[in-house]
Amino acid sequence: MKFFQSKRKQFEELTRPFGQDIYRLALWRLANRQDAEDVVQETFMRAYRSFHTFQKGTNVKAWLTKISLNVINDLLKKKIRQPDTVSLEIDCDEIESLQSDSMSLQDPALQLAMNEFDPALLLTLRKLPISLLYPLLLRELEDLSYEEIASILAIPTGTVMSRLFRARRLVRDRLTEHSQPHAKQKVADDELQ
């Protein structure tokens, strides 16, 4: 019994610090708090089940991130096969109550950050292909090195660098396109005054 307790304790000590990172990545990808919480839970369950394969001295965050990306992909595939259904009998007050309870359990810094995201940026990121999105999120959101991203995604480091370049360029171009109509409208409004 002590063996299992020490294994569990060792697992918790190694993985606990990365729960918010996994949640943030899942939230960025899925744009749904409940799904992100489910991803965190499933990630830790899968990680614990395969903890015997983890090699000491390797990057725990990269290992967990790879697992979480697999969980996210599995969830997205499941959602494509089985679209969500909503009961019309659900009370709106009940939904708001559940949502506020869920938000109150989150890290305050994370709540602040999630409220500050630009909707145009979120929309732009959601339109990126996964091959460009994942390297961008892992680099900019999780602050992983090129080598860590290459290891997680099982692609060469040079490919990571080129995908990051393309992703950044696409995001910049799309955000510029999005802001230009607003800028032109503002100039037109200013000229009328």
C-alpha positions as CSV (number, residue, x, y, z in Angstrom):
1,M,0.0,0.0,0.0
2,K,2.9,2.4,0.7
3,F,4.1,1.9,-2.8
4,F,0.9,3.2,-4.3
5,Q,0.8,6.1,-1.8
6,S,4.3,7.1,-2.6
7,K,3.6,6.8,-6.4
8,R,0.6,9.0,-6.0
9,K,2.4,11.6,-3.9
10,Q,5.3,11.7,-6.4
11,F,2.8,12.1,-9.3
12,E,1.0,15.0,-7.5
13,E,4.3,16.8,-6.6
14,L,5.4,16.6,-10.2
15,T,2.2,17.5,-12.0
16,R,0.2,19.8,-9.7
17,P,2.0,23.0,-10.6
18,F,0.9,22.6,-14.2
19,G,-2.9,22.4,-13.8
20,Q,-3.5,26.1,-14.6
21,D,-1.3,25.9,-17.7
22,I,-3.3,22.9,-19.0
23,Y,-6.5,24.6,-18.2
24,R,-5.4,27.8,-20.0
25,L,-4.3,25.9,-23.1
26,A,-7.6,24.0,-23.2
27,L,-9.6,27.1,-22.7
28,W,-7.8,28.9,-25.6
29,R,-8.4,25.9,-27.9
30,L,-12.0,25.0,-26.9
31,A,-13.4,28.4,-25.7
32,N,-15.6,26.6,-23.2
33,R,-14.8,26.6,-19.5
34,Q,-16.6,23.3,-18.8
35,D,-14.8,21.5,-21.6
36,A,-11.5,23.0,-20.4
37,E,-12.1,21.7,-16.9
38,D,-12.9,18.2,-18.4
39,V,-9.7,18.3,-20.4
40,V,-7.7,19.0,-17.3
41,Q,-9.3,16.2,-15.4
42,E,-8.9,13.7,-18.3
43,T,-5.3,14.8,-18.8
44,F,-4.4,14.1,-15.2
45,M,-6.2,10.7,-15.3
46,R,-4.3,9.7,-18.5
47,A,-1.1,10.9,-17.1
48,Y,-1.5,9.0,-13.8
49,R,-2.4,5.8,-15.7
50,S,0.8,6.1,-17.8
51,F,3.0,7.5,-15.0
52,H,5.0,4.3,-15.0
53,T,6.3,5.3,-18.5
54,F,7.4,8.8,-17.5
55,Q,11.2,9.1,-17.4
56,K,12.6,11.0,-14.5
57,G,14.6,14.0,-15.5
58,T,12.5,14.8,-18.5
59,N,10.2,17.8,-18.9
60,V,7.0,17.2,-17.0
61,K,5.3,20.2,-18.5
62,A,6.0,19.0,-22.1
63,W,4.8,15.5,-21.2
64,L,1.5,16.8,-19.7
65,T,1.0,19.2,-22.6
66,K,1.4,16.4,-25.1
67,I,-1.2,14.4,-23.2
68,S,-3.6,17.4,-23.0
69,L,-3.3,18.1,-26.7
70,N,-4.3,14.5,-27.4
71,V,-7.3,14.9,-25.0
72,I,-8.3,18.1,-26.7
73,N,-8.1,16.5,-30.1
74,D,-10.1,13.5,-28.9
75,L,-12.8,15.9,-27.5
76,L,-13.0,17.9,-30.7
77,K,-13.3,14.6,-32.8
78,K,-16.1,13.5,-30.4
79,K,-17.9,16.9,-30.7
80,I,-17.8,16.5,-34.5
81,R,-19.4,13.1,-34.3
82,Q,-21.9,14.0,-31.6
83,P,-22.9,17.7,-31.7
84,D,-24.0,19.1,-28.3
85,T,-27.7,19.0,-27.6
86,V,-29.3,21.5,-25.2
87,S,-32.5,20.9,-23.3
88,L,-34.9,23.7,-23.7
89,E,-36.1,23.2,-20.2
90,I,-32.9,24.4,-18.6
91,D,-33.4,27.5,-16.6
92,C,-31.2,30.5,-17.5
93,D,-30.7,31.3,-13.8
94,E,-29.4,27.8,-13.2
95,I,-26.9,28.2,-16.1
96,E,-25.7,31.6,-14.7
97,S,-25.3,30.1,-11.2
98,L,-23.3,27.2,-12.5
99,Q,-21.1,29.5,-14.5
100,S,-20.5,31.8,-11.6
101,D,-19.6,28.9,-9.4
102,S,-17.2,27.6,-11.9
103,M,-15.6,31.0,-12.3
104,S,-15.2,31.5,-8.6
105,L,-13.1,28.4,-8.4
106,Q,-10.6,29.6,-10.9
107,D,-7.4,31.4,-10.2
108,P,-8.1,35.2,-10.0
109,A,-5.2,36.0,-12.3
110,L,-6.6,33.6,-14.9
111,Q,-10.1,35.2,-14.6
112,L,-8.6,38.6,-15.2
113,A,-6.7,37.4,-18.2
114,M,-9.7,35.6,-19.7
115,N,-11.7,38.8,-19.4
116,E,-9.0,40.8,-21.2
117,F,-8.8,38.7,-24.4
118,D,-9.7,40.6,-27.5
119,P,-12.6,38.9,-29.2
120,A,-11.0,39.6,-32.6
121,L,-7.9,37.7,-31.5
122,L,-9.9,34.8,-30.3
123,L,-11.8,34.6,-33.5
124,T,-8.6,34.8,-35.5
125,L,-7.0,32.1,-33.5
126,R,-10.0,29.8,-33.9
127,K,-9.7,30.1,-37.6
128,L,-6.0,29.0,-37.7
129,P,-5.3,25.5,-38.8
130,I,-4.2,23.2,-35.9
131,S,-0.8,22.8,-37.5
132,L,-0.2,26.5,-37.0
133,L,-2.3,27.0,-33.9
134,Y,-0.6,24.5,-31.6
135,P,2.9,25.8,-32.1
136,L,1.7,29.4,-31.6
137,L,-0.2,28.6,-28.4
138,L,2.6,26.5,-26.9
139,R,5.2,29.2,-27.6
140,E,3.2,32.3,-26.7
141,L,0.8,31.0,-24.1
142,E,2.9,28.3,-22.5
143,D,6.3,29.9,-23.2
144,L,7.8,26.6,-24.3
145,S,11.1,26.5,-26.2
146,Y,11.2,25.5,-29.9
147,E,12.8,22.2,-28.9
148,E,10.0,21.5,-26.3
149,I,7.4,22.3,-28.9
150,A,9.1,20.1,-31.5
151,S,9.2,17.2,-29.0
152,I,5.5,17.6,-28.0
153,L,4.3,17.8,-31.6
154,A,6.8,15.3,-32.9
155,I,8.0,17.6,-35.7
156,P,11.5,19.0,-36.4
157,T,12.6,22.2,-34.7
158,G,12.9,24.0,-38.1
159,T,9.3,23.1,-38.8
160,V,8.2,24.6,-35.5
161,M,10.1,27.8,-36.4
162,S,8.5,28.1,-39.8
163,R,5.0,27.3,-38.5
164,L,5.4,30.0,-35.8
165,F,6.5,32.5,-38.5
166,R,3.5,31.7,-40.7
167,A,1.0,31.7,-37.7
168,R,2.2,35.0,-36.5
169,R,2.0,36.5,-40.0
170,L,-1.5,35.2,-40.5
171,V,-2.7,36.5,-37.1
172,R,-1.1,39.9,-37.7
173,D,-2.6,40.1,-41.2
174,R,-6.1,39.0,-40.1
175,L,-6.1,41.4,-37.1
176,T,-5.0,44.2,-39.4
177,E,-7.8,43.4,-41.9
178,H,-10.3,43.3,-39.0
179,S,-9.2,46.6,-37.6
180,Q,-9.0,48.5,-40.9
181,P,-12.7,48.7,-41.5
182,H,-13.1,50.1,-37.9
183,A,-10.3,52.6,-38.5
184,K,-11.8,53.7,-41.8
185,Q,-15.2,54.2,-40.1
186,K,-13.6,56.2,-37.3
187,V,-11.9,58.5,-39.9
188,A,-15.2,58.9,-41.7
189,D,-16.9,59.7,-38.4
190,D,-14.2,62.2,-37.4
191,E,-14.6,64.0,-40.8
192,L,-18.3,64.4,-40.2
193,Q,-17.8,66.2,-37.0
